[in-house]
């Protein structure tokens, strides 16, 4: 008899049976401290130690764990020399005939702007791995063509009579993916409207079409939890968001979805988050890196210019004791700094986007400064934030593909994740932090290839308010960004600019 017995409960959880001491070992392996747990009110009140247990012990000899972690459980058994037995119902890998797969790709006849395109080698690999392994966390950079992988996967599974759910983080991406599907299928007899239903605020959530595309926010409003049981496959775009409890709950309710796929360009370094995402989708499948895409000339060459504003001693000393929020408030309300951003933006040629974090206190002011500048020279200026309707954002995105010298002032929340604008040449970080995911997603906005673009440029505005041995918060965040630029092998240059407040 094996030390550990594993069987599938449903498409979300597996049952693990073994001696209590063995289960405790497995539980320890899948126990992590929550992100920023030290600051959690329950931890401070000493009623929780901050740990999250992914393995739930339901009895003395039985535990439940996300089925996407099966490979890691098997690796655990091998490393500890425990014997294990898998019930036949948990073996989900299938084979795809190479000749039939290639024939399907040919018949799919994917197009863009009514011209046939070929999937790249790594896209084909990702697509085939999804079909054979059924559970995957596809890790591929922004601008690498994840939407084509989603389209090919949906088409194949729909053609085989399955029903699916595609989950995206915001309403802009609902319209974008829908339009991408329409574009990809323009040369074949397949109409996206016949098979696909979009779910967002004000739209009917109970539609019989085979494929539903929705934000997780809209799905959270569905009170009948059995609604999720009808799906045979679920695909999560920008899957790094699965760490949110609301999205985790949705994926747990998709208990019959045997195909479970997450796609993202970035993951954070929080083990608990990563294991949760893997558990609800599948093992990480890293297809390609941004550096490889640049070297292969499949995305634009990226240049990063770090503009370090060195404030005078008097100003730096005045804010030395500021808390983080006070420092941010000082920076985004700093009139001279906002004028600097305006002048920098107007000095750019070709389409430029300025990313901000705060709508009323920062983004709106920058937008007004640019829009009312006498140096605008007739350039079109667009203002995008959460208050702009999704269809309007999609309309602006499509307009920008034909613009040559437009300016977009956009909140990072609406534009840093997933939104595709090929005809974009410059990006300005009006203020930035240290989030790996947010930075790489934002950079991805400017990397997409376009016939009129050879180089994409990021202007990273840095505020150096250090004095003596003291370093301000946002300067420390920049140091973290530099570490990321180094890790990703990005080409960057640091330029210091004296910035006196007088």
C-alpha positions as CSV (number, residue, x, y, z in Angstrom):
1,X,0.0,0.0,0.0
2,X,1.3,3.4,-1.0
3,X,2.2,6.0,1.7
4,X,0.1,8.6,-0.1
5,X,-3.1,8.1,-2.2
6,X,-4.4,10.9,-4.4
7,X,-7.7,11.2,-6.2
8,X,-9.6,14.0,-7.9
9,X,-12.6,15.4,-6.0
10,X,-13.6,17.8,-8.8
11,X,-11.7,20.0,-11.3
12,X,-10.6,22.3,-8.4
13,X,-9.5,20.1,-5.5
14,X,-7.8,16.7,-5.0
15,X,-8.0,14.5,-2.0
16,X,-4.8,13.3,-0.4
17,X,-4.9,10.4,2.0
18,X,-2.0,9.3,4.3
19,X,-0.7,9.1,7.8
20,X,-1.3,12.2,9.9
21,X,2.5,12.9,10.2
22,X,2.9,12.6,6.4
23,X,0.0,15.0,5.8
24,X,1.5,17.4,8.3
25,X,4.7,17.4,6.2
26,X,2.8,18.2,3.1
27,X,0.9,20.9,4.9
28,X,4.1,22.5,6.0
29,X,5.4,22.5,2.4
30,X,2.2,24.4,1.3
31,X,2.1,26.8,4.2
32,X,3.1,30.5,3.6
33,X,2.9,33.8,5.2
34,X,0.4,36.2,3.7
35,X,1.7,39.2,1.9
36,X,2.4,42.1,4.3
37,X,1.1,39.9,7.1
38,X,2.9,41.9,9.8
39,X,0.5,44.8,9.2
40,X,-2.7,42.8,9.2
41,X,-5.0,43.9,12.1
42,X,-5.5,40.2,13.2
43,X,-1.7,39.7,13.4
44,X,-1.3,42.9,15.3
45,X,-4.0,41.8,17.7
46,X,-2.2,38.5,18.1
47,X,-5.3,36.4,17.0
48,X,-3.6,35.2,13.8
49,X,0.0,34.4,13.0
50,X,-0.2,35.4,9.4
51,X,0.1,31.9,7.9
52,X,-2.0,30.6,5.0
53,X,-2.5,26.8,4.8
54,X,-3.2,25.7,1.2
55,X,-3.7,22.1,2.3
56,X,-6.9,21.8,4.3
57,X,-6.9,18.9,6.8
58,X,-10.5,17.7,6.8
59,X,-9.9,14.6,9.0
60,X,-7.0,12.8,10.7
61,X,-5.8,11.1,7.5
62,X,-7.3,13.2,4.7
63,X,-6.5,16.6,3.3
64,X,-7.8,18.7,0.4
65,X,-5.5,20.7,-1.9
66,X,-5.8,22.6,-5.3
67,X,-5.3,20.0,-8.0
68,X,-3.0,22.3,-10.0
69,X,-0.4,21.5,-7.4
70,X,-0.4,17.8,-8.2
71,X,3.1,17.9,-9.8
72,X,4.5,19.6,-6.7
73,X,3.0,16.9,-4.5
74,X,4.5,14.2,-6.6
75,X,7.9,16.0,-6.5
76,X,7.5,16.1,-2.7
77,X,6.9,12.4,-2.5
78,X,9.9,11.6,-4.7
79,X,12.2,13.9,-2.6
80,X,11.1,12.3,0.7
81,X,11.0,8.8,-0.8
82,X,7.4,8.3,-0.1
83,X,5.4,6.0,-2.4
84,X,2.3,7.4,-3.9
85,X,-0.7,6.1,-5.9
86,X,-2.8,8.2,-8.3
87,X,-6.4,7.4,-8.9
88,X,-7.2,7.1,-12.7
89,X,-9.6,10.0,-12.4
90,X,-6.7,12.5,-11.7
91,X,-4.7,11.6,-14.8
92,X,-5.6,14.4,-17.2
93,X,-2.8,14.6,-19.8
94,X,-3.8,13.6,-23.3
95,X,-2.0,13.3,-26.6
96,X,-2.5,15.4,-29.7
97,X,-1.5,14.0,-33.1
98,X,1.1,16.3,-34.6
99,X,-0.4,16.0,-38.1
100,X,-3.9,16.7,-37.0
101,X,-2.7,19.6,-34.9
102,X,-0.9,21.2,-37.8
103,X,-4.0,20.6,-40.0
104,X,-6.1,22.4,-37.4
105,X,-3.7,25.4,-37.3
106,X,-3.8,25.6,-41.1
107,X,-7.6,25.5,-41.2
108,X,-7.8,28.1,-38.5
109,X,-6.3,30.6,-41.0
110,X,-5.6,33.3,-38.4
111,X,-5.5,36.8,-39.8
112,X,-4.9,40.4,-38.7
113,X,-6.4,43.2,-40.6
114,X,-7.6,40.8,-43.3
115,X,-4.1,39.4,-43.9
116,X,-3.1,35.9,-43.0
117,X,-0.6,35.6,-40.1
118,X,1.3,32.7,-38.7
119,X,1.6,31.8,-35.0
120,X,5.1,32.1,-33.7
121,X,6.9,29.0,-32.5
122,X,6.4,29.8,-28.8
123,X,2.7,30.6,-29.4
124,X,2.2,27.2,-31.1
125,X,4.0,25.5,-28.1
126,X,1.7,27.3,-25.6
127,X,-1.4,26.3,-27.6
128,X,-0.4,22.7,-27.9
129,X,0.6,22.4,-24.2
130,X,-2.8,23.7,-23.2
131,X,-4.5,21.1,-25.3
132,X,-2.4,18.2,-24.1
133,X,-1.9,19.2,-20.4
134,X,-5.2,21.0,-19.9
135,X,-3.9,22.9,-16.9
136,X,-1.3,25.6,-17.6
137,X,-0.1,28.9,-16.3
138,X,1.3,30.5,-19.4
139,X,4.1,33.0,-18.6
140,X,4.8,35.1,-21.6
141,X,5.7,38.8,-21.7
142,X,3.3,41.6,-22.6
143,X,3.3,42.1,-26.4
144,X,4.2,38.4,-27.1
145,X,0.7,37.7,-28.5
146,X,-1.2,36.0,-25.7
147,X,-4.5,37.0,-27.2
148,X,-3.8,34.8,-30.3
149,X,-3.1,31.8,-27.9
150,X,-6.5,32.5,-26.2
151,X,-8.3,32.7,-29.5
152,X,-6.7,29.5,-30.9
153,X,-7.5,27.7,-27.6
154,X,-11.1,28.9,-27.5
155,X,-11.7,28.0,-31.2
156,X,-10.4,24.5,-30.7
157,X,-12.4,23.8,-27.5
158,X,-15.6,25.4,-29.0
159,X,-15.2,23.4,-32.1
160,X,-15.1,20.3,-29.9
161,X,-18.4,21.2,-28.4
162,X,-17.2,22.6,-25.1
163,X,-18.5,25.7,-23.3
164,X,-16.0,28.3,-21.9
165,X,-15.5,31.3,-19.7
166,X,-12.8,33.9,-20.4
167,X,-12.1,36.2,-17.4
168,X,-10.3,39.6,-17.8
169,X,-9.5,42.3,-15.3
170,X,-11.4,45.2,-16.8
171,X,-14.1,46.2,-19.3
172,X,-11.6,47.5,-21.8
173,X,-10.2,44.0,-22.3
174,X,-13.6,42.5,-22.8
175,X,-14.0,44.7,-25.9
176,X,-10.4,44.3,-27.0
177,X,-10.5,40.5,-26.9
178,X,-13.9,40.4,-28.6
179,X,-12.5,42.6,-31.4
180,X,-9.3,40.6,-31.6
181,X,-11.4,37.4,-32.1
182,X,-13.3,39.2,-34.9
183,X,-10.0,40.3,-36.5
184,X,-8.4,36.8,-36.2
185,X,-11.4,35.1,-37.9
186,X,-12.0,37.6,-40.7
187,X,-10.8,35.1,-43.4
188,X,-12.8,32.1,-42.2
189,X,-16.5,31.3,-41.9
190,X,-16.7,31.9,-38.1
191,X,-18.5,34.8,-36.6
192,X,-17.5,35.9,-33.1
193,X,-21.0,37.3,-32.5
194,X,-22.6,33.9,-33.0
195,X,-20.6,32.2,-30.3
196,X,-19.6,34.9,-27.8
197,X,-21.4,36.9,-25.2
198,X,-19.9,39.9,-23.3
199,X,-20.7,40.3,-19.7
200,X,-20.3,43.6,-17.9
201,X,-22.4,46.1,-16.0
202,X,-25.8,46.3,-17.4
203,X,-25.5,43.3,-19.6
204,X,-27.5,40.0,-19.3
205,X,-25.5,37.4,-17.4
206,X,-27.7,34.5,-18.5
207,X,-27.0,33.9,-22.1
208,X,-26.8,30.5,-23.9
209,X,-23.9,31.3,-26.1
210,X,-21.0,28.9,-25.9
211,X,-18.3,31.4,-24.8
212,X,-18.7,34.1,-22.2
213,X,-16.2,36.9,-21.7
214,X,-16.5,38.8,-18.5
215,X,-14.6,40.8,-15.9
216,X,-14.3,39.1,-12.5
217,X,-16.1,42.0,-10.9
218,X,-19.2,41.3,-12.9
219,X,-19.0,37.6,-12.2
220,X,-18.9,38.3,-8.5
221,X,-22.4,39.8,-8.7
222,X,-23.9,36.4,-9.9
223,X,-25.7,35.0,-6.8
224,X,-26.5,31.6,-8.3
225,X,-23.2,29.8,-7.8
226,X,-24.3,26.8,-9.9
227,X,-24.0,29.2,-12.9
228,X,-20.3,28.5,-13.0
229,X,-20.7,24.7,-13.2
230,X,-21.7,24.6,-16.8
231,X,-18.2,25.6,-18.1
232,X,-15.9,23.0,-19.5
233,X,-13.0,25.4,-19.7
234,X,-12.0,28.6,-18.0
235,X,-9.2,31.0,-19.3
236,X,-7.9,33.8,-17.1
237,X,-6.1,36.7,-18.8
238,X,-3.7,38.6,-16.7
239,X,-3.7,35.7,-14.3
240,X,-1.5,37.4,-11.7
241,X,-4.7,38.8,-10.3
242,X,-5.9,35.4,-9.1
243,X,-4.4,36.2,-5.7
244,X,-7.5,38.3,-5.1
245,X,-10.0,36.4,-3.0
246,X,-12.9,37.3,-5.3
247,X,-11.2,35.8,-8.3
248,X,-10.1,32.8,-6.3
249,X,-13.7,32.2,-5.3
250,X,-14.9,32.3,-9.0
251,X,-12.3,29.7,-10.1
252,X,-13.3,27.4,-7.2
253,X,-16.9,27.6,-8.4
254,X,-15.9,26.5,-11.9
255,X,-15.7,23.0,-10.5
256,X,-16.3,21.2,-13.9
257,X,-13.8,23.1,-16.0
258,X,-11.2,20.5,-16.8
259,X,-9.3,22.9,-19.0
260,X,-7.9,25.7,-16.7
261,X,-5.5,28.2,-18.2
262,X,-4.0,31.3,-16.8
263,X,-2.0,33.7,-18.9
264,X,0.2,36.5,-17.7
265,X,3.4,38.4,-18.5
266,X,4.4,38.8,-14.9
267,X,4.2,37.2,-11.5
268,X,5.2,38.7,-8.2
269,X,7.7,37.0,-5.8
270,X,5.1,36.2,-3.1
271,X,5.2,32.4,-2.8
272,X,1.6,32.1,-1.4
273,X,0.3,34.1,-4.4
274,X,2.2,32.0,-6.9
275,X,1.2,28.7,-5.4
276,X,-2.5,29.8,-5.3
277,X,-2.4,30.7,-9.0
278,X,-0.7,27.5,-9.9
279,X,-3.2,25.5,-7.8
280,X,-6.2,27.0,-9.6
281,X,-4.7,26.9,-13.1
282,X,-1.6,24.6,-13.5
283,X,2.2,24.4,-13.6
284,X,4.1,27.5,-14.9
285,X,5.0,27.2,-18.6
286,X,7.5,30.0,-19.5
287,X,7.3,30.5,-23.2
288,X,9.8,33.4,-23.9
289,X,11.3,36.5,-22.3
290,X,11.1,40.2,-23.3
291,X,14.8,40.2,-24.0
292,X,14.4,37.2,-26.4
293,X,11.5,39.0,-28.1
294,X,13.6,42.1,-28.6
295,X,16.6,40.1,-29.9
296,X,14.3,38.3,-32.3
297,X,12.9,41.7,-33.4
298,X,9.4,40.5,-32.5
299,X,8.8,43.5,-30.3
300,X,10.2,47.0,-30.4
301,X,13.7,47.7,-29.2
302,X,13.3,49.4,-25.7
303,X,15.3,52.3,-24.4
304,X,14.7,53.5,-20.8
305,X,15.7,57.0,-19.8
306,X,15.7,57.5,-16.0
307,X,15.3,61.2,-15.4
308,X,16.4,61.8,-11.8
309,X,15.2,65.2,-10.5
310,X,17.7,66.2,-7.7
311,X,15.9,68.6,-5.4
312,X,17.7,71.3,-3.5
313,X,18.9,70.7,0.1
314,X,16.3,73.0,1.6
315,X,13.4,71.1,0.0
316,X,14.9,67.7,0.8
317,X,15.4,68.6,4.4
318,X,11.9,70.0,4.7
319,X,10.3,66.6,3.7
320,X,12.9,64.4,5.5
321,X,10.4,63.4,8.1
322,X,7.4,62.9,5.8
323,X,5.5,59.7,5.8
324,X,5.1,57.9,2.4
325,X,1.6,59.3,1.7
326,X,2.8,62.8,2.6
327,X,5.7,62.5,0.1
328,X,3.4,61.3,-2.6
329,X,1.1,64.2,-2.0
330,X,4.0,66.7,-2.1
331,X,5.1,65.2,-5.5
332,X,1.8,65.0,-7.3
333,X,0.8,68.5,-6.2
334,X,4.2,70.0,-7.0
335,X,3.4,72.6,-9.7
336,X,6.9,72.8,-11.0
337,X,7.1,69.0,-11.3
338,X,3.8,68.9,-13.2
339,X,5.0,71.6,-15.6
340,X,8.2,69.5,-16.1
341,X,6.0,66.5,-17.1
342,X,4.0,68.7,-19.4
343,X,7.1,70.1,-21.2
344,X,8.6,66.6,-21.4
345,X,5.4,65.3,-23.0
346,X,5.2,68.1,-25.5
347,X,8.8,67.7,-26.5
348,X,8.0,64.1,-27.7
349,X,7.4,63.2,-31.3
350,X,4.8,60.6,-32.3
351,X,2.2,59.0,-30.0
352,X,3.0,59.3,-26.3
353,X,1.3,58.1,-23.2
354,X,1.6,59.6,-19.7
355,X,0.7,57.2,-16.9
356,X,-0.5,58.5,-13.5
357,X,-2.0,56.9,-10.3
358,X,-4.4,59.6,-9.0
359,X,-7.1,61.0,-11.2
360,X,-8.3,64.2,-9.6
361,X,-5.1,65.3,-7.8
362,X,-2.6,64.4,-10.5
363,X,-3.9,63.1,-13.9
364,X,-6.5,65.8,-14.4
365,X,-4.0,68.5,-13.7
366,X,-1.4,67.1,-16.1
367,X,-4.2,66.7,-18.8
368,X,-5.3,70.3,-18.3
369,X,-1.7,71.6,-18.5
370,X,-1.1,69.7,-21.7
371,X,-4.4,70.4,-23.3
372,X,-4.2,74.2,-22.6
373,X,-0.6,74.6,-23.6
374,X,0.2,77.1,-26.4
375,X,2.8,74.6,-27.6
376,X,0.3,71.8,-28.3
377,X,0.3,72.6,-32.0
378,X,-3.0,71.0,-32.7
379,X,-2.1,67.5,-31.3
380,X,-5.0,65.5,-30.1
381,X,-5.0,64.8,-26.3
382,X,-7.0,62.0,-24.7
383,X,-7.8,61.5,-21.0
384,X,-8.5,57.9,-19.9
385,X,-9.4,56.8,-16.4
386,X,-11.8,54.6,-14.6
387,X,-14.7,57.0,-15.1
388,X,-14.5,56.6,-18.9
389,X,-16.8,54.0,-20.2
390,X,-15.2,50.8,-21.5
391,X,-16.6,51.2,-25.0
392,X,-15.2,54.7,-25.2
393,X,-11.8,53.5,-24.1
394,X,-11.9,50.9,-26.8
395,X,-12.9,53.5,-29.3
396,X,-9.9,55.7,-28.3
397,X,-7.6,52.7,-28.5
398,X,-8.6,52.0,-32.1
399,X,-8.4,55.7,-33.0
400,X,-4.8,55.8,-31.7
401,X,-3.8,53.1,-34.2
402,X,-4.3,55.7,-37.0
403,X,-2.9,58.7,-35.1
404,X,0.6,59.9,-35.7
405,X,1.3,62.5,-32.9
406,X,-1.3,62.0,-30.2
407,X,-1.0,62.3,-26.4
408,X,-2.8,60.0,-24.0
409,X,-2.9,60.9,-20.3
410,X,-4.1,57.7,-18.7
411,X,-4.5,56.1,-15.2
412,X,-2.2,53.2,-14.7
413,X,-5.2,51.2,-13.5
414,X,-6.9,51.4,-16.9
415,X,-3.9,51.2,-19.2
416,X,-1.1,49.3,-17.4
417,X,-2.7,45.8,-17.8
418,X,-3.4,44.1,-21.1
419,X,-4.5,47.1,-23.2
420,X,-2.9,46.8,-26.7
421,X,-1.8,49.9,-28.6
422,X,0.7,49.0,-31.4
423,X,1.1,52.6,-32.6
424,X,2.7,53.9,-29.4
425,X,6.2,55.2,-29.2
426,X,6.8,56.9,-25.9
427,X,5.7,56.2,-22.3
428,X,6.2,58.5,-19.3
429,X,5.9,57.3,-15.7
430,X,4.5,60.4,-14.1
431,X,5.0,58.6,-10.8
432,X,5.8,55.0,-10.2
433,X,6.4,52.5,-7.4
434,X,8.2,49.2,-7.1
435,X,5.5,46.7,-8.1
436,X,7.2,44.2,-10.5
437,X,3.9,43.4,-12.1
438,X,2.7,46.9,-12.6
439,X,6.0,48.1,-14.0
440,X,6.4,45.3,-16.5
441,X,2.8,45.5,-17.6
442,X,3.2,49.2,-18.1
443,X,6.3,48.8,-20.2
444,X,4.4,46.2,-22.3
445,X,2.1,49.0,-23.5
446,X,4.9,50.4,-25.7
447,X,6.6,47.3,-26.9
448,X,4.2,46.1,-29.6
449,X,5.5,46.2,-33.2
450,X,4.2,48.8,-35.6
451,X,5.3,49.7,-39.1
452,X,6.2,53.2,-38.1
453,X,8.1,52.3,-35.0
454,X,11.7,51.0,-34.5
455,X,12.4,52.1,-30.9
456,X,10.1,52.4,-27.9
457,X,11.2,54.8,-25.2
458,X,10.3,54.8,-21.5
459,X,10.9,58.0,-19.5
460,X,11.1,57.0,-15.8
461,X,10.7,60.2,-13.7
462,X,12.6,59.8,-10.4
463,X,12.5,62.2,-7.4
464,X,15.8,62.4,-5.5
465,X,15.0,64.1,-2.1
466,X,17.8,62.4,-0.3
467,X,19.9,64.3,2.1
468,X,23.0,63.1,4.0
469,X,22.3,59.4,4.7
470,X,18.5,59.7,4.4
471,X,16.8,58.4,1.2
472,X,13.2,59.3,0.4
473,X,10.6,56.6,-0.3
474,X,10.2,57.1,-4.0
475,X,14.0,57.1,-4.6
476,X,14.1,53.7,-2.8
477,X,11.3,52.5,-5.1
478,X,13.4,53.6,-8.1
479,X,16.3,51.5,-6.8
480,X,14.0,48.5,-6.9
481,X,13.0,49.4,-10.5
482,X,16.6,49.5,-11.5
483,X,17.1,46.0,-10.1
484,X,14.2,44.9,-12.3
485,X,15.6,46.6,-15.3
486,X,18.9,44.8,-14.7
487,X,17.1,41.4,-14.2
488,X,15.2,41.8,-17.4
489,X,18.4,43.0,-19.3
490,X,16.7,46.3,-20.3
491,X,18.8,49.0,-21.8
492,X,18.6,52.0,-19.5
493,X,20.4,55.3,-18.9
494,X,20.3,57.5,-15.7
495,X,20.4,61.3,-16.2
496,X,20.5,63.6,-13.2
497,X,18.7,67.0,-13.5
498,X,19.1,69.7,-10.9
499,X,15.6,70.6,-9.7
500,X,15.5,73.7,-7.4
501,X,12.1,74.6,-6.2
502,X,12.7,78.4,-6.5
